[in-house]
Amino acid sequence: MNIQLKRVYQAASQGDGYRLLVDRIWPRGLGKEEARIDDWMKEIAPSTALRKWFGHEPAKWEEFRRRYFAELSLRPELVERLVQMAGSRPLTLVYSAKDEQHNNAVALREYLESAEGA
């Protein structure tokens, strides 16, 4: 499985493969042409309540992951779709958060990699 992560504000590259925006809200200040995404899967993003609760506070990271994984477990068809996509070609999960270590794309990749092995 080939899953990469990239901020939407970084330049797209040939090696990105299929670029999937995994945020619930469109990134500020970017037009669709600039973002160069292939698809936008809002429904795989954390719920609005969870996103607001987390607020990108690293101290809440472990609890955020636990709650987000619980939300993802309720969306098996979306998870399976992403696992299949990543198994057939490079998949880049595109996100807008400034924190490159504590964001929903990082957690989603971890979840997808564990789902693939299940």
C-alpha positions in Angstrom: 0.0 0.0 0.0 1.4 3.4 -1.0 -0.1 6.2 1.0 1.6 9.6 1.1 0.7 12.8 2.9 1.0 16.3 1.6 -0.2 19.7 2.6 -2.5 21.2 -0.1 -0.3 24.3 -0.1 2.7 22.2 -1.3 3.2 21.8 -5.0 1.7 18.7 -6.6 4.2 16.3 -8.2 4.0 13.4 -10.6 4.8 11.0 -7.8 1.7 12.0 -5.9 -0.5 9.7 -7.9 -4.2 10.1 -7.0 -4.6 13.3 -4.9 -7.5 13.1 -2.4 -8.5 16.0 -0.2 -9.5 14.6 3.2 -10.6 17.7 5.0 -14.3 18.6 5.6 -13.7 22.3 4.8 -12.1 23.6 1.6 -8.6 25.1 2.2 -8.5 28.8 2.6 -7.1 30.9 -0.2 -6.9 28.2 -2.8 -8.9 27.8 -6.0 -9.7 24.3 -7.4 -7.1 24.7 -10.1 -4.4 25.6 -7.6 -5.2 22.7 -5.3 -4.7 20.1 -8.1 -6.8 17.4 -6.4 -8.4 14.5 -8.1 -11.3 14.2 -5.6 -12.6 15.6 -2.3 -13.9 13.1 0.2 -15.4 15.3 2.9 -17.2 12.4 4.5 -14.0 10.6 5.5 -12.9 13.7 7.5 -13.5 13.9 11.3 -16.9 15.2 12.3 -17.2 18.9 12.8 -17.7 18.4 16.6 -14.5 16.3 16.8 -12.5 18.7 14.6 -13.5 21.7 16.7 -12.8 19.8 20.0 -9.3 18.8 18.8 -8.3 22.2 17.6 -5.0 20.8 16.5 -3.7 20.7 20.1 -1.0 18.1 20.3 -1.9 17.3 23.9 -5.3 16.0 22.7 -3.7 13.9 19.9 -4.1 10.4 21.4 -7.8 11.0 22.3 -8.4 12.6 18.9 -7.0 9.5 17.2 -9.2 7.2 19.4 -12.4 9.2 18.7 -11.6 9.5 15.0 -10.9 5.8 14.6 -14.3 5.2 16.2 -15.9 7.4 13.6 -14.0 5.7 10.8 -15.2 2.3 12.1 -18.7 3.5 11.2 -17.7 4.1 7.6 -16.4 0.8 6.4 -17.4 1.3 2.8 -15.3 4.5 2.6 -12.4 2.9 4.4 -12.5 -0.1 2.0 -12.6 2.2 -1.0 -9.5 4.0 0.2 -7.7 0.7 0.9 -8.4 -0.5 -2.6 -7.3 2.8 -4.1 -4.0 2.7 -2.2 -3.4 -0.9 -3.2 -3.7 -0.2 -6.9 -1.7 3.1 -7.3 0.0 5.8 -5.2 -2.5 7.7 -3.1 -1.7 11.1 -1.6 -4.0 12.2 1.3 -4.1 16.0 0.9 -4.8 18.2 4.0 -4.6 21.8 5.0 -3.4 21.7 8.6 -0.2 23.5 9.5 0.9 20.7 12.0 2.3 17.9 9.8 2.4 15.4 12.7 -0.9 15.9 14.4 -3.7 16.1 11.8 -6.5 13.9 10.4 -4.6 12.8 7.4 -1.8 11.3 9.6 -4.5 9.5 11.7 -6.3 8.4 8.6 -3.2 6.9 7.0 -2.5 5.0 10.2 -6.1 3.6 10.2 -6.0 2.6 6.6 -2.6 0.8 7.0 -4.0 -1.1 10.0 -7.3 -1.9 8.1 -5.3 -3.3 5.1 -3.5 -5.8 7.4 -6.8 -6.8 9.1 
